[in-house]
Amino acid sequence: MRSNNKSTIPQFSPNESRRRQWSVCPSCSIDLGPGVMTRPPYENCPYCGAPIIPVWWQRIPWVVLGFFLAFAAPASVGLTGWDVFLAGLLCWFPATVFAYILVFKAMPPKYVRRSQGITTLFRR
């Protein structure tokens, strides 16, 4: 970015590309990243009200970590066989809630429109 001495308007050279923020609303392009540290990912944009959801691949670490926590905690206590399975089923909901908090605190969500499952080249 260059600044013209005669004016305070920033001028972008043709070689400089402006990068889009990671956690922007796909409808109004406002960055929603700073609010995630105080609350879970948004279901609707707080500015334009568009229905949004985190991209599909960000749900994979959440489910994997939840599965690991649900079954690793009973196994670490010393349970074996069917006991681990039954205790893991009981721990599934609390483990996925805890994993949801951990994953989305560590990695801010990238949003897409709720009706759109995958971002393609034809629809952004």
C-alpha positions in Angstrom: 0.0 0.0 0.0 1.3 3.4 -0.9 0.3 6.8 0.3 0.1 9.8 -1.9 1.8 12.9 -0.3 -0.9 15.2 -1.6 -3.8 13.3 -0.1 -4.4 10.9 2.7 -6.3 8.4 0.6 -4.4 5.1 0.4 -3.6 3.9 -3.1 -3.1 0.2 -3.9 -0.6 -0.8 -6.6 -1.9 -3.3 -9.2 0.5 -6.0 -7.8 -0.9 -5.7 -4.3 -3.9 -7.9 -3.7 -6.2 -7.2 -0.8 -6.7 -10.4 1.2 -10.1 -11.2 2.6 -10.3 -11.8 6.4 -10.7 -15.4 7.6 -13.9 -15.0 9.6 -16.0 -12.7 7.4 -19.7 -12.9 6.9 -20.2 -14.3 3.3 -23.1 -11.8 2.8 -21.9 -8.4 4.2 -18.1 -9.1 4.4 -17.8 -7.9 8.0 -15.1 -9.6 10.1 -16.8 -11.7 12.8 -13.6 -13.1 14.3 -13.2 -10.9 17.4 -16.5 -11.9 18.9 -15.8 -15.7 18.8 -13.5 -15.5 21.8 -16.5 -14.5 24.0 -19.2 -16.7 22.5 -19.5 -19.8 20.3 -19.6 -19.4 16.5 -22.6 -17.4 15.1 -25.6 -19.0 13.6 -26.8 -15.6 12.1 -24.7 -12.6 11.3 -25.1 -10.0 14.0 -24.9 -7.2 11.4 -27.0 -8.3 8.4 -28.9 -11.3 10.0 -27.9 -13.8 7.2 -28.0 -17.5 8.3 -24.4 -18.7 8.4 -22.5 -21.8 9.6 -18.8 -22.8 9.9 -17.5 -24.6 6.9 -17.8 -28.4 6.9 -14.2 -29.3 7.3 -14.0 -27.3 10.6 -16.5 -29.7 12.1 -14.2 -32.7 11.6 -11.6 -31.7 14.3 -14.5 -31.0 16.6 -16.0 -34.5 16.2 -12.7 -36.3 16.3 -11.6 -34.5 19.5 -15.0 -35.2 21.0 -14.8 -38.9 20.1 -11.2 -39.1 21.5 -12.2 -37.4 24.8 -15.3 -39.5 25.3 -13.5 -42.8 25.0 -10.0 -41.9 26.1 -11.1 -40.6 29.5 -12.8 -43.9 30.6 -9.9 -45.9 29.2 -7.3 -43.9 31.1 -9.2 -44.6 34.4 -8.7 -48.3 33.8 -11.9 -49.5 32.3 -11.8 -52.2 29.6 -14.0 -53.8 27.0 -17.7 -53.1 27.2 -17.2 -50.8 30.2 -15.2 -48.4 28.1 -17.9 -48.4 25.4 -20.8 -47.8 27.8 -18.8 -45.1 29.7 -17.8 -43.5 26.3 -21.5 -43.3 25.3 -22.3 -41.6 28.6 -19.4 -39.2 28.2 -20.2 -38.5 24.5 -22.3 -35.3 25.0 -20.1 -33.6 27.6 -16.9 -34.5 25.6 -18.3 -33.0 22.3 -19.4 -29.8 24.1 -15.9 -29.4 25.6 -14.3 -30.2 22.2 -16.6 -27.6 20.5 -15.3 -25.0 22.9 -11.7 -26.0 22.5 -11.7 -26.2 18.7 -13.5 -22.9 18.1 -11.4 -21.0 20.7 -8.2 -22.3 19.1 -9.3 -21.9 15.4 -11.7 -19.1 14.5 -14.5 -20.3 12.2 -14.7 -19.6 8.5 -18.3 -19.0 7.6 -20.5 -20.0 4.7 -24.2 -19.4 4.0 -26.3 -22.0 5.8 -28.0 -23.3 2.7 -24.6 -23.6 1.0 -22.6 -26.7 2.1 -19.4 -26.2 0.1 -17.8 -23.0 -1.2 -17.2 -23.5 -5.0 -15.7 -21.4 -7.7 -19.2 -20.5 -9.0 -20.7 -19.4 -5.7 -18.6 -17.4 -3.2 
